[in-house]
Amino acid sequence: MPYNTDRADALALVEEAQEKMFEAIELLEQYCHLAHDRHTEAYILDHLKIMTSADHGFLSRDANLGEVIDGLLHPEEDFEEPDEEPNDEYNAEAEWPEGWRYIEA
């Protein structure tokens, strides 16, 4: 199937995929409850929730379909480069908490 660049069609596809993932989450929640299957809940269900939307309640910044949908709805808010480059070097002269000190590797 050729890639369709029409934003409305793309949005419809991702929303449909997200809805099916929500349905899968609901079915797996029922299964985990009935079978008392904590392994599936922790390693499949919880990860599926994280991938589906940001409303999962976990401390995760992983990409999810909600972000894809938001990007399609608000394309003007695409990532912008920062004005200045971040300084990744440690500042040995910064004020450190009492008892802490900078040690060069």
N, C-alpha and C positions, 0 to 999 in steps of 0.2 A: 504494500500500500504506500503510495507516495506521500511524503510529508506535506501536510496542509498548513500553510502559513497564515491562514485566516484566524485572527485572534478569537473571534466568537466561537468558531468550530473547535479550536484548541481548548478554550475554556470549558465548553460543553463536555469534551472528552475527559478532562481532568476532574471535573465535578462528578461525572458519572463514575469514574474510577474511585473517587473518594467515597461516594455513596455506597458502592459495593464493598469497600473496605469497612465502612461503618456497619454494614450488614454482617460481614464476616466477624467483626468484633463482637457483635451481639450474640451470634451463634456460638462463638468460642467462649464467651462469658458464661453462657448457659451450660455448655459442656464442662468447663472447669468447675463450676459450682456443683453439678450433678456427680462428677467423677472425683471431686476433691483432688484435682490434678494441679498442684502448685508448680510443678516443673513447666508444664505447657503455659500456665498463666505467666510465669516469670520470663520465660525465654522465647515465647512466641506472641502471646496476647499483648503483653506490655510493649514489646517492640513494635507490633502492628499499630498500637495506639499512638506511639511516638511518631511513626511514619505518616499517619493519617491526618493529624491536625495538631495544633499547638495547645489544644484544650485537654491534654492528657494528665496534667497535674504532676508530672515528673520534672526533675531538674535535668533537663536535656535541651541542648540547643541544636540538635540534629535537624537537618532539613526535613520538611514534611510537605504533603500535598496542599495544606492550607497556605503555605508560603508561595507555592507555585500559582495557586489561584489568585492570591493577593497580587502577585507580580503581573498576572494577566489583566487583572482589573485596574491596576494602577501602574501602567508602564512608565509614566513620567517620573516615578519615584525610584527608578533604577539606581543601582549602586553608583555613587560618585566617588572619585578619587579624593583623598584628604588634601587639604591645602599644603601641608608640610609632611615630610617623611617622619615616621615615628623613630625615636632614638631607642634602639634595643639594647644599648650598652648600659651596664649598671653604673650608677653614680657612687663611687667610693666615698665621696665627700658629702653625700646626703645625710640628713639626720636620721639615725637609726634608733629604734626603740632601745631603751636602757638594757644593757646586757647583750645586745646584738652588735655585730660588726661585720664589715665587708671583708671577705677573704678571696683573693685572686686565685684562680685555679692554675 
